[in-house]
């Protein structure tokens, strides 16, 4: 029984290590197994298989209805089942895509407020909203703008700067 429990504990330790070193086994065989075991050779799948093989075997041996060979068989079946469930769950999580990631071009046409005054043909700062999150960018304007003025984004020359104009109401 100690062997089965040791195998189960090793699987749990591997699972804990997979949180830190995920992708390790895929990196070891980089390029060799491309497409052959896609996802099956991941550390969580291997850890789930090892853990359930050990614990399943220990449970089967502990109940007393089978010997060590039967317990190994029961553990292997439980391990394969757990490995398969881990693989399927991981694939489902990877397919769960959210909305498109916002880009800086999405700032074009948005409004915001000046947080650091913008001199004529100089740089200041504006506070904008991108995908509902506040974003502070360097800003240029052809006219001077005081702090607190509402502005529209006319251009996005770089990922961290914008060209703005005041909002006319």
C-alpha positions in Angstrom: 0.0 0.0 0.0 2.9 2.4 0.7 3.9 2.2 -3.0 0.4 3.2 -4.1 0.2 6.1 -1.6 3.7 7.2 -2.6 2.6 7.2 -6.2 -0.5 9.2 -5.3 1.4 11.8 -3.3 3.9 12.1 -6.2 1.0 12.9 -8.5 -0.3 15.6 -6.1 3.2 17.1 -5.9 3.5 17.0 -9.7 0.1 18.8 -9.9 1.3 21.5 -7.5 4.5 21.9 -9.6 2.4 22.2 -12.8 1.1 25.5 -11.4 4.6 26.8 -11.5 6.2 24.9 -14.4 3.3 24.4 -16.8 4.5 23.6 -20.3 7.7 21.9 -19.0 7.0 18.5 -20.6 5.9 20.1 -23.8 9.2 22.0 -23.9 11.3 18.9 -23.3 9.9 17.2 -26.4 9.7 20.5 -28.4 9.1 19.6 -32.0 9.5 15.9 -31.6 5.9 15.1 -30.9 4.2 18.0 -32.7 0.5 17.1 -33.1 1.0 13.5 -31.9 0.1 13.9 -28.3 -1.4 17.4 -28.5 -2.3 18.2 -24.9 -2.0 14.6 -23.6 1.6 15.1 -22.5 0.8 18.1 -20.3 2.0 18.2 -16.7 -1.6 18.4 -15.3 -2.7 15.4 -17.3 0.3 13.3 -16.3 0.0 14.4 -12.7 -3.7 13.5 -12.6 -3.0 10.1 -14.1 -0.2 9.4 -11.6 -2.2 10.6 -8.6 -5.3 8.6 -9.4 -3.3 5.5 -10.3 -1.7 5.7 -6.8 -4.8 6.6 -4.8 -7.1 4.3 -6.8 -4.7 1.4 -6.2 -4.4 2.2 -2.5 -8.2 2.3 -2.2 -8.6 -1.0 -4.0 -5.9 -2.6 -2.0 -7.2 -1.2 1.3 -10.7 -2.6 0.7 -9.2 -6.1 0.6 -11.2 -7.4 -2.3 -8.1 -7.6 -4.6 -4.4 -8.2 -4.4 -1.5 -5.9 -5.5 -1.9 -6.8 -9.2 -5.6 -6.1 -9.2 -5.1 -2.9 -7.3 -2.6 -1.8 -9.9 -5.1 -2.5 -12.6 -7.9 -0.6 -10.8 -5.5 2.2 -10.2 -4.5 2.3 -13.9 -8.1 2.5 -15.0 -8.8 5.3 -12.5 -5.7 7.1 -13.7 -6.6 6.9 -17.3 -10.1 8.2 -16.5 -8.7 11.1 -14.5 -6.1 11.9 -17.2 -8.9 11.9 -19.8 -11.1 14.2 -17.7 -8.1 16.5 -17.0 -7.4 16.7 -20.8 -11.0 17.4 -21.7 -11.4 20.0 -18.9 -8.1 21.7 -20.1 -9.3 21.8 -23.7 -12.7 23.3 -22.6 -10.9 26.0 -20.7 -8.6 26.8 -23.6 -11.6 27.2 -26.0 -13.4 29.5 -23.6 -12.4 32.8 -25.3 -13.7 36.1 -24.2 -14.2 39.2 -26.3 -11.5 40.5 -28.5 -8.6 42.1 -26.7 -8.8 45.9 -27.0 -6.2 47.6 -29.2 -4.9 51.2 -29.1 -6.7 51.9 -32.3 -9.9 51.5 -30.4 -9.1 54.8 -28.7 -9.8 56.7 -31.9 -13.0 58.8 -31.5 -13.3 58.3 -27.7 -13.6 61.1 -25.3 -11.6 61.9 -22.2 -10.4 64.6 -19.9 -7.2 66.5 -19.7 -5.3 65.7 -16.5 -2.1 67.6 -17.2 -2.5 70.8 -19.2 -1.5 70.5 -22.9 0.5 73.4 -24.3 0.1 74.3 -28.0 2.1 71.8 -30.0 3.4 70.3 -26.8 2.6 67.2 -24.6 0.2 66.8 -21.7 -1.8 63.9 -20.4 -5.4 62.8 -20.8 -7.4 60.2 -19.0 -9.4 58.0 -21.4 -11.4 54.8 -21.1 -10.4 51.7 -23.1 -12.7 48.7 -22.6 -14.1 50.3 -19.5 -10.7 50.7 -17.9 -9.1 54.1 -17.3 -6.0 54.7 -19.4 -3.7 57.7 -19.0 -1.9 58.7 -22.3 0.5 61.4 -23.4 -1.5 63.8 -25.5 -0.8 66.5 -28.1 -3.1 69.2 -29.4 -2.8 72.1 -31.9 -4.3 74.4 -29.3 -3.5 74.8 -25.6 -5.9 72.9 -23.3 -6.3 73.4 -19.6 -6.7 70.7 -17.0 -10.3 69.3 -16.9 -11.2 70.1 -20.5 -13.2 67.4 -22.3 -11.4 66.2 -25.4 -11.9 63.8 -28.4 -9.1 61.6 -29.7 -8.4 62.4 -33.4 -5.3 60.1 -33.9 -3.3 57.4 -32.2 0.3 57.8 -33.4 1.8 55.4 -30.8 0.5 53.0 -28.2 1.0 55.5 -25.4 0.2 58.8 -27.1 -2.8 60.4 -28.8 -3.7 63.6 -30.7 -6.7 65.3 -29.2 -9.0 68.3 -29.9 -11.4 70.0 -27.5 -15.1 69.0 -27.5 -17.3 71.8 -28.8 -20.7 71.9 -27.0 
